[in-house]
Amino acid sequence: MTTKPQSTNEELARAQAEAAAIGCDFMLLSSLHNVTYVSGFEVPVPVGAGAETAYGVSVALCAVRDEGSWLVVSAANASAARAQSRLGAPAVFGTFDSFNPLDSRLQFIEQSRTALIQAGLQRATVTLGVESRTMPYALVELLAREFPNARLVNVEDAIQRARLIKTAREIGLLRHAAQIGDIGHQALAELVKQAGRTEFEMWADLTSRMFSAVGHDIPVSGELVTGPRTTTVNYPGGPRNRVTAVGDAALMDISQRIDGYWSDVTNTHVIGREPNDHERKYARASQAAFDAATENLRPGRLASQAWAAANDAYHKHGLEMPHYMGHQIGVVVNELPRIVPYDHSEIHAGMVFSLEPGSYEGPGGTFGARSEKMVLVTATGPEVLSNFEWGIT
């Protein structure tokens, strides 16, 4: 088990600094996003046989004041972890064997115990930062039983602070994620030229183009809704087995995870014809709100100021804001700060946001629009990372 991370792991260094600031000697991370953040290993979204046959989650144990680190993963994830991890070679616990009995729980606990012993937690009184939201109870029991000198504190807020401003490596990964989002929306722009396809068919076509661009399948979430379902927000609302007709609205809000980092982008079209003035009213209101919020993503401004600017844009179009204006994005698709009236977080260069103002006619109406692109905050102002064109201008 390798205990010395690569010196170029800036994300780990930031997490260590924030954990040290709250008095931690070690941190034991168990969430998909934070293990991905400190290790560089894209912890898979837990679904399917791999998740069911492994007793434990991927866990990263990291010293805060020196370079010791340990990564514990299931056998199903071992190959990817060895290729991607910047914490060194992982310790592997078994999952399931078709021909011989295997105790995945016991192996998970044993590998975790070994890491904790190698870190010296049996010998010294230490403060151990853990994630209360995702910490497996099996590890809570292990710590209480065999490492009673470890004082547990919640490290989640500290790691969130570490993730607020993206490193150069993260910005590069988010740029790439935005480019794949562009491919999905460029495909949608082609597909809406003609009616008669189902939402299922459209979704399959555009996601296959994104898979081809990446070179393999990737986790995708979000929605593709058409017709009357665009008039209200019921996320996620599709795709469904609905055949599109000329004049339908088509709204797609799509998020995909690539190398551990997410994109989140939305566009709205009218299928099979040019939009009319009524439809342009809603689309342009959401686009104006996007532009206003984007202009306020500057160092020293507040998230709430970006919200207020977007809100003013709505009022100029005679409409009310229906929901929040957006969020930061990274190893989590919806990160803090969020663009809401009560979040007064300061904006800093290196933050990356997905701004997603929407404008909807409501029940009984015929149209709704949402306009979302990814935006990088730089020292000189905002840079829009998404390059697809709005579907309605």
C-alpha angles and dihedrals in degrees: 000000000000114000103182119078123210112274091232093067098114093168091058091047091054092049090049092051093051092045090050090052090063092046102262122154093186136008125214107199122195108164120104092236100045095046087050090048098053098034106036088227110129098230105212122245102258105250136124132009096330091060095043098049095048114079096202140039127242109280132195120200112191132178111231101206100038139022103272114128139162131193121200117194139162122260090251090062099037098098094051092043092053090051098044110027120110090191092072132248112352128234107238130213122195126250114187136337121203095211108027132044113257128185105215092179093054093047092048091052093044094052091046091048091051091052092049091049093048088051088057098243093139093061106041139048104246141167110238120197113216137173108246092194096059108016109130112238089227088067092046088055092046093051094047093048103041108015104043093154091066111101109206123220130172109256098179097103091046093054090046088057090050090054096048096091115043124229121233088259092053093048089053091052092048091049088055092047089052090052091055089049087054090056091054093050094043087055091050090052089058095044095053093059089086131037125219102074123111121240087244091058093047092048092049092050098049096042090050088056090053091048090051092051092051094041097235141037117289134192109271128185136166134076146285112199130173137188121359094358089072091067094075137031114251100149124223093028106156170228097274134174091267122138111224123233133203110278096026118137114237117202121180124185106179133176126186132181119223123176089345097307129102139222122201119189137155137193137173131215141171112236120237100351145046116280119257127228093266092056092044090055093063096038094049092047091056092044092049090051089050091051092047094049091045092053089057095052092101130128110274096023121110130241088237090056090056088051092050092051091051090047091054089052090055092051091052087059092048093249137115126235108256101193145349120313101232149292144240117270137206132110084353119054092220111036136164137301101055125195099247132126095255099048107092095174114147117246116236135188109264097041117124121206138187106213113200116173115172136193121199134182092216134223112344093021130111106225147044134166138197125186119197134166135159117256130194118209111223132181089261099041143284125337116197107221096189114084104185116115123246111262093226123040 
